[in-house]
Amino acid sequence: MSSMWVLETPAPTADARMAYGGEPHQFGDLRMPEGPGPHPVVVVIHGGFWRAKYDLEHAGHLCADLTRRGFATWSLEYRRVGHDGGGWPGTLEDVARGTDFLRTLAQAHALDLSRVVALGHSAGGHLAAWLGARHRLRPGDALYSAAPLPLHGVVPLAGVVDLPRAFAHRLGDGIVETFLGGTPSSVPERYRTASPAALQPLGVPQVLVHGAEDDTVPVLMSEDFCARGRELGDDVRIVTLPGAGHFEVIDPKAPEWGKVVEAVRSLVWGGAPASESVGSEAPLRAAVHRDGLTGDV
């Protein structure tokens, strides 16, 4: 069965949809597990190369599965390219504001804010990794926040974690230039502020999960990001999924999904995911910086 069903099938309804801001796309879907809690939280950020036509609905399938397993899920919608205020800086401002809004949600819901993990797919993987890194921004930096909600870890799924590299290889038909409003040479500070690779070491535990046959965001980007993070002292590892493409990582019916669940559990509760034939921890290449990416994207 193709994993594309997640994009084509309505997801289970969330327990509540709540606004974290005044703009139409500043809201999130909250799902709460059974039991009194407090429950660990997974902030879920959907992908779609930051474009307006892709929304949070398809992420509801994985949210429902994680909630069934005991995690509260807070699936964020945000302004995207094509929306008023989307792109730089609004998209990043929204996911930051939506994540910090958990402090408000915790006043009425049994959420354990000491165990919050950010998980995102593709462009959402970029945003999840950036959320883990934003505490490294300093006063005077664009997007600086004095008290960002601390994260227990981040799980980028096929994440676009290196924006200059994604620009150079025209991932998403060149959307990075539109998203940030320029090229790395014309708006270098935006790339330094928005790209997780430029903010390494992130300073929070990370598990990157990536399909070995992904031809949308090639696995080499995650491999090199992981290698560089380790060189800089980060707690970071990569789980590669043999034979998997771009969408198995968000398909709760796919055999690879178990590795995503293990990654989340390992960050929430500690410990490393087991290495198995499907989704084993990949050996890292010695070279970190390369001239090209594998695959036609």
N, C-alpha and C positions, 0 to 999 in steps of 0.2 A: 504493500500500500504506500502510495506516495505521501510524503509529509506535507504536500501542498494543501491537504485537506484543512490544515489549521487556518489557512487564509480564506477558505471558501465556506466554512461551516460556522454558524453562530455559536458563540461561546456561552457557557452557563452564566446566568445573571449574577452580578456581584451583590454582596449584602447591602452595600451602600455606595452611592456616588456622591462625592463631596468636593466642593470648590476650595482650592487653596489660594485663589486670587480672583480678581474681578474680570479677567478676560475670558472669552468663551472657551478657550482651550486650556484653561488653568484649572484642571480638576483631576481627581483620581478615583479609582475603583478600589474599595476596601473589601476584603474577604477575611472573615474570622473563623478559625478552627473551633471545634467543639472543646468544651472544658473551660475551667475558670481562668486559666492563664496565671501570670502574664505570659504572652506568647512571643517567641522571637519573630522578627519581621523581615520579609524580603521585599525590598523596593524593586519593582519590575519596570523596566524601561524598554518599550517596544522599538523596533527598528523601522527601516524604510528609507534609508539614506537621507534622513532629516526632511523628507518631502511631505507636503500637506496631504497628499492623497492616501498616505498610509497612517492608520490610526491605531489606537490601543486595543481594538476589539479582538483581533486575533490572538493577543497575548492572554486573553481570558482563559484559554484552554490550559496553559501551563500554570496560571495562577490557581485555577480550581484544583489542579493536581497537587500543587505544593500546599495549599490550604488543607486538603484532605490528609496530608502527611503531618500536619501539626504546626505549619507556619502561617502566621498572618501575612497576607500579601497586600501591598499598596501599589497598584498599577497606575503609573503616571501618564497622563496626557500632557502635552506641551505644545507651544507654538512652534510651527515648522516653516520651512521655506515655502512661500506661497501664502502664508498668513500675515496679517498686519502685525509687525513686531517679531516675526519669526526669523530664524537664522541668528547671526551675530548681532547683539549678545543675548537676545530674548530667549532662544532655545535653552541656553545654559543657565540663564537666570531662572527659568521656569523649573527645570529639574532640581536646581538647588533649593528654590523656595518650596517646591512640593515635598522634597525630602525633609527639610526643616519643619514642615507642617506636621510631621509625626509627633512633635512635642504637643501640639494642640490636640491631635487625635487621641493621644495617650491619656488625656484628661477624662475621656469618656469611654475608652476602650482598653482592654487588658493587654497592652503592648509592652514588651520588654525592650526598652530603648538602649539597653546595654548590649543587645545582640541584634543589630541591624546589619543586614547584608544587602548590597546593591547588585542586581543582576540585570543585564541588558543584552540584547541581540543586535549584532551588526552595528548600525549607527547608535543603537541603544547601548551596545557594548562600549562604544566610545564614551557615551555619557555616563555609564556606570563607573568606568575607570576614572573619568574626570571627577566624579563625585568623591571617589576615594582619594584623589590628589588635591582637591581644592583647599585643604587645610594648609598646603604649602604656599599658597598665594600670600603676598605681603601687603600691608597697607600701601595704598597708591596703585596697586595692580588693578586692572579691570577685573571685575567679578569677585573681588575680595569680599569676604564675609568675616566678621570678627569672631563669630561663634558658630561655625557649621556643626551640624549634628555629627558626632563621631560615628564612623562605620567600623563594624567588626571585620569586614572583608568585602571584596568585590569579585564578581564572577562575570567577566566578559565572554559572551558566546559568539564566536566568529566576529570579534570586535574590531572596529576600525580604530585601532589604538595609536596609530601614527599618522597624523594628518598631513604633514609635508610629503610623506611617502605616498599616501593615498592620492594627494594632488598630482604628484609626479607620474603616477600610473593611471590617472584618470578613472579611479574607481567610481562607480555609480554615474558613468558618463560625464565625469568632470564636475560633480556636484559640490566638491569641497570648496572650490573657488566661489561658487554662489553662496554656500553656507556661511563662509567667513567673510565674504565681501571683497575678495581680492586674492592675490597670489602670495606665496611665502615671501617674495621679495618686496611686494607692495604693502603688505600689512604684516610684517614679521612678528610684531608683538601679539597679534591675535593668535597666530599659530603657536607662539611660545606659551600663551595663556591657556589655550583651548586643547592642545594636543597632550594626551597623557604621556607620550614618549618624551616630550620636552620637560615634563614635571617629575620624571623619575629621579631618585627612588620615591615611590608613592608613599611609603611609610605605613601601609596597611597590608594585611595578607591578601593575596590574589591567587585565584585559580582560573586560568584561561582555558576554555574548552573550544575545540575547533575541529571541524571535519577535514580529514586529510585530502579529500577530493573537492573541497570548496572552490568553485570557480568564480565566485562573487567577491569574496574577501579571502585571498589565498592564505593558507595556514602559515606561510613563511613570515607574515607580519607578526603573528602571535609568537612564533618561535623566537624571532629576534628580539621582540619586546621582553620576553621572559628571560632570555640570556643576558640582555643588558641590565635588567632589574636585578638579577642575581649578582652580576659583577658589582653593582652599586650597593649590595647588601639587603635588598628587599627579600621578603618571604613570598616568593612567587613560584608557581609551577604551571606547567601546561599539560592538559590531557588531550591527546589527539585521538580522533575517532576514525579508524581505518574504514575506507569505503564510503564515508559519510560526506554529504555535500553541505549546503548552506542552511537547510531548514530542519534537518533531523534534530538539531540541538534545541528546538522549541516545540518538538512533537512529543507529547507525553505518551503516545502509543508506540513510539519508535524504541528499539532495543537500546539505542544510545542514550535515551533519556535518563536511564538509571545513573549514568555517570554525572549528569548535571545535578541530580538530587544528591549524590555523594559529595559533590563539590560544595554545595550549599551546606550540607550537614557538617562537613569538615571545618568550614569557617565559623559556623554558628557554635559548634560544640568542641572544636579542636580536633587535631589528628589529621592525617593525610588520607585521601581516597586510595582504595586498593588498586593495584595495577592488575588489569585483566586483558584478555585478548581484544575485547572491545573497549576502547577508551583507556589504554594504558598511558602512563606518563612517558612522554616521548623523550629520547635522548636529544640534547641540545647541540647544535653545531657550534664549533668554536668561533666562527666569524659572526660578528654582530651586525656590521653594516655591509650592505650589499648594493650592487648597482641595479639589480632588477628583482622582480617578483616572479614566481612561477605562475603559470596559468594565464589564459586569455581572459581579461576582465574588462 
